[in-house]
Amino acid sequence: MPAVLRGRVVTPAGVVEDGAVVVEGDRIAWVGPADEVPGGHGAAAAATGRTILPGLVDLHCHGGGGAGFPDAQDLDDVRRAADEHLRHGTTTLVASLVTAPPEVLLARTALLADAADAGVVAGVHLEGPFLSAARCGAQNPGDMLPGDPDLVRAVAAAARGHLVTMTVAPEVPGVADADPDGEDVVRALVAAGAVPSVGHTDASAEATEAALDRVFDLLATAPGARATRPTATHLFNGMRPLHHRDPGPVAACLAAAAAGRLVVELVADGTHLAPATVRTVTELVGADAVALVTDAMAAAGMPDGDYRLGPLAVSVVDGVARTVGDDGEPGAIAGGVAHLLDVVRHVVDAGVPLAAAVRAAATTPATVLGRADVGALVAGRRADLVVTTDDLRPVAVARAGRWVAGAPDAA
């Protein structure tokens, strides 16, 4: 790849309209205005007329390209799904599973750990099985279980250090109800190096607040914790709705995020949330407390049709994935079909500044992973770059300094 790439550059400090990124090997060597590149190389580099973003970081993705992580049988299936998102700018991707019987979760976790060892994915996220059947969404309530720290430890062993996070409902017995020094699911997760995430919950505001306080304290005192803040899995979706006399988990999560004690996921794909909701949340809590995610399933990048999400049949019609009931009627939204760059475009269209949208799609999720080497165009970080058109359509993608899709000078 060229040593100097010039265009509109999105940095953590803001957008440099005529900027440059200097790459040496697999690392970013320098970022700033083109006329300030050391040695004058920036002035000599031809302006691409493109926008340059850091590689995006997706914390919650179930698949794409016709392949789903919950249904993957081998490494080729995992690679097919991950590559679909890599070609569209997601250079760091966490593979998400859905609620399933323990033996299935252990087998899939072990396969995804192999994929993480191979550098195909950045880790494993389990969405369940300790969730609320009342807020199951596109999850099988028959496979949901009371909190079981022993199962957490078994999953963590299968993950071999790659368990990044698990979505849990705080009101489920055994999840977050132990005494301060007692054993429950959230303590087992933190001890395993994973970040608990509140989601698929019907909890009260008070129960959610108590659980978040417990997790925050556990992360603060755990040696070598991956992150300092827990997360909320796709805020609003799979949660008791916000009501002025029954604020529920949404209010508790917003308050914690605004206080710097939580990161909220937003599936801002134009289907899961209204644009005004995305804009309002980002303005309230700040991009440093928002992680944009896709919640994508196998249909991402694919035409409308029939797919699966774990044990559930899914039909995609007009770009919206929904479960299919026994009567053939559409049910709950079953994940997304967008790439993370599509989500960034939706967020910008909703009125969020480009730099804030990119921070929420790259820099903030990298902190949840505990990764200081990705997520921003900063000297010393891995040379993960996404070159786009002015309207944020992908042109080229580089991972660790190597072009893996397109070419930066494509017309």
N, C-alpha and C positions, 0 to 999 in steps of 0.2 A: 504494500500500500504506500501511497506517497508519504514522505516525511512530514509534509505540511498540508493540512486540509483547511481551506478558507471558505467562509460563508457566514451566515447568521448563526452565532454560537450561543447555546443556552447553558449558562454556568450557574452554580449555586447563588452567585451574587446578582444574577439578572441576565438579560439578553444583550450580547455584544453584536451590534448590527453588522459590522464588518470585522469579524473575528477570525482567529486561526487556532487550530489544534495541532501541536507538534507531537509526533509519535516516534518513539525509538524502541524498536523491537516490539514487545508485547505491552509496553507501558506508555502512558501519556507523559510527555516530557515538559510540555508548556502549554498554557491556554491564556488567551488574551486578545487585545486588539491586533489586527493584522499588521499595522505599521509599527508594532512594538516587538515583533518576534525577534529573538536574539539572532544576531548575524544578518538581519535584513532579509531573511528567507521568506517572510510573510509577504513582503511587497512584491517579491518575484513570483510568488505562487498565484496562479490564476484563480480568480473568484469563481466559485461553483454556482453561485446564484441559488444555493440550497440552504436548508436549515440543518444544523448539526446538533444532535441530542446525545446524551449519554445512553448507553444500553439500558433498556428498561428492566425492572425487577418485579416479577409477578409472584406474590405470596400464596395465591389461591387459584389453581388451575387444574381441572380434571381431565383435560385432553384437547385434542384438535387433529385436523387432517384425517378424520375418520377413525382415529384410535383414541381410546380412553384409558387413563391410568387405572381406574377401578376394575377394568376388564382385561388389562394387559396380560398376555401369556408369556411373553419373552421380551428380551431387551430391544428387539426390532420394533415391537409395538410401542414401547416407551420412547424410543428414538423418533419414530414417526410423528408422535404427538408433539414432542419437544421441538423437533425441527420445524413444524408448522409455525410455531410461535417465534422461533429464532429467526426465521426468514423475514418476519415482520417486526423485528426490533427488540424482542424480549431475549436478552442475552443471559439472564439469570432467572431461572424458573423453578419454583417449588411444586412438586407433583402432589396433587390432592387425591385422597381416597374418600369414599363415602361409607356410611354405616353398613356393616356386613357382619356375618358371624365371625367370631374370634379367629377361627382357623383360616378364613379368607383374608382377614386383615393381616395376620402374621405372614402369610405367603406373599401377598402383594407388597407389604412393607419390605420384605427381604429382597424381592425383585427390584424395587425402587432403590434400595440401598446399593445394589449392584450398579444401577444406572448412575447413582451419585458418585460411586467410586470411579466410574468411567467418565465422569464430567458431563454427562448428558443432562442431569438435573442438579439442582443445588440443595435438595433436601426433600423431606417427606412431611406432608400435612395430613392428619387424620381429621376428617369432619365427622365426628362421632367415635364410638357408639353411645356416649353418655349424654344424650340429648333429650329434649322434651318431646314426647309424642304429640302434644298439643300444637307444637310448632315444627312439625317434621318436614314440611315443604316437600322437596323431591328426595326424601330419605325414607327408607322402609322402617316404620315404627315397630314392626315385629322383631327387628334385630337390635333395638335399643335396649341398653342395660343399665342397672344401677351402677354407681361409681365403683370401680374395682382397681385399686392401686397395683395389684399383682398383674393384671392384664396390661396396665401401662408399662410396667417393668418388662414384661414379655415383648411388647411392641418395641420398646426402646432397645432391647437386646437384638431383635431382628433388624432394627434400623442401623445398628453399628455406628452410632454417633451422628446419624443423619436425620434424626427426628427433630424437626424444626418447631412444630406447633401442633396442638390438638384443640379442636373446637369442643367446648363442653357447656352444658346448661347448669348454672350454679345451684338451681333448686333441686336437681336430681340428687337423691341421697347418696352420700359417699363422695360427692364431687368436691365440695368446698365447705363442709360443715364440721370439720374436726376442730378440736381445741387448738390454740396457737401452735403447740408443739406436737399435735396429733397427726395421724396419717390419713390422708385422703388423696383424691386424684390429682389435685393441683400441686400438692407437695411432691408427689411422685414424679410429675412432669418436670417440675423445676429441678429436682434432684437428677433427672435424666438429661438435663441440658436443653429442655424444650420450653417453649413459651405458651402458657395457657391462653386460650382465646374464648371469650364469651359469645355464644351464638346458639341459634335454634332453641330459644329460651322463652318461657312464659313467666319468668321470675318477676317479682315486684321490684320497684326501684330500690327498696331497702335491702333486699336479698342480693341484688346485683352489686350495690355499693359495698356491702360487707365482703362479698367474694373478691371484688376488684382490690379492695384494701388488703385482703389476705395475700393475694397473688403479688401485688406490688411489693409488699414487705418481704415475701419469700424471695423474689428476684433480687431485692436490694441486699439480702444477706447471704445469697448463695454464692459460693466461690466459683468464679469463672462463668457466671450466668451469661447466656447468649445475648440478652437484651435487658434493659432496665424497666421496660414497660410491657404489660400484657397488651393484647389486641382484642378487638371486637370483630367477629366474623360478619361480613356484609351487613353493616349497620342498617336497621329497619327491616331488611328481608329476613324472614324466619324469626321474627321477634314480636312480642305483644306490642300492638301499636301505641304510640304516644297519645295519652289523653290527659286533659288538664286536671282531672281528679284521680287519675290512675296513671302516673307517668311511666311506670314500668322500666324495662331495661334501657330503652332509648335515652331517656333523660339522664339516667345514671351514667351511661357511657359518654354522652356529650359533656357532662360536667367533669368527668375524669379526664377526658381528652383535653378540654380547655385548661385543666390544671396541670397538664404535662405528665399525667400518670397513665395514659392509655393511647394507643393508636387505633383508629377506627378504619376498617376496610369499607370502601364504597365501590359497588359494582355500577359504575357510571357509564353504562353502555347504551343509554337511551331507552332501555326496556325495564330494568329493575328500579330505577329512580327517575323522578322528574328533574329536569335541568335546574329548576329553582332550588330543589332539595340539595343537590350537589353544591351549588354555588353558596347557599346559606351555611351548610355545614363547614365548608372550607373557610368561609369568612369567620365563622364563630370560633373554630378550634385552631385554624392555621394549617398550612400544608405540612408542617413538621409533625402534625398529629393525624394525618390522613395517608392511608396507603390505598391507592387505586388498584383494583384487581379485576380480573376477567371473570372468575368463576366459570371459565370456559369448559365445555364438554366436547365430546368427540366431533360434533358438528361444526366446530369453529373452522372456518375456511372451506367449508363444504356446502353443497346445495341443500335446499329443503329436502326432507325425507324422514325416514325412520331410523332411529339410533337407540342406544342403550346408555343408561347411567347406572352402573352397578347392576342390581337386580331389576331395575325398573325400565319399562319401555318408554321411549321418548319420541315425540313427533315434532319436527321443526316445520312450521308454516309461516311464511312471510318473515323469515329470519328470527322467529321467536320459538324457543324450545319449551315444550310442556310435557308433563307426564301424560300417559294414556291410561285411562281407567279400564276396568274390566268390561265396561259397557262401550268402550271405544271413544268416550268423550274426553276432551282435553281437561287436564287438571292443573296442578301447580306449575309455575315456572321452574324449569329443570336446568338451571345453570345458564351460561351465556354462550354466544357463538362469535363473539368479537375477539380481536387481538388487542393487546394492551395499548398499542399505538392508536387503534380506533377509539379506545376509551379516552385517551389523552385528547384526541380531536373533539370528542363529544364534550369534554370538560371545558375546553377552550371555547367552544361554541356556546356553552352555558354562561360564559362571562368570566371565567376564572383566568387570570393572567397566565401566559404560557410558562413562565418560569416557575410559578406555583404548581401548575399542573404537572410539569416534569419532575419537580421535587417530590410530589406525591406519588409519582409512578416509578421513581428510581431511587432518590436519596433516602426518603423516609423508610420505604420497605427494606432497604439495605441495612438500616440500623436495627430492624427487627431480626434480621438474619445474623446480626453481629458481624457484618462484613464492612470493613473500612477500605477494601480494595476495589469496590464496584459502586455504581449508583450515582456518579457525578463526573463531570469533566473537570478533573483536578489533577495537577501534576503528581505523579507517583502511583496513580490508580491504574488498574488494568485498562488497556486500550479497547474498551467496548464503545462503539460509536454507531449511531443511527443517522443516516443522511436521508432527509425527507424533502419533499416539495414544500412550498410556502404554506400549503393547506394540509401539511402533515400526512402526506401519503409516502409510503416507503420507497426509497430509491436504492439504498445500499445499506448493508449491515456488516460491521466488523466486530469480531470477538477476539480479545487478546491480540489485537493488531493484525488479524487476518480477515480478509473479506470473505464472508460466508454466504452472502447473497448480494446480487447486483454489483454495480460499479459506481464509485462516487462521482464520476464525470458523465454518467448516463444522461442523455438528452431528455 
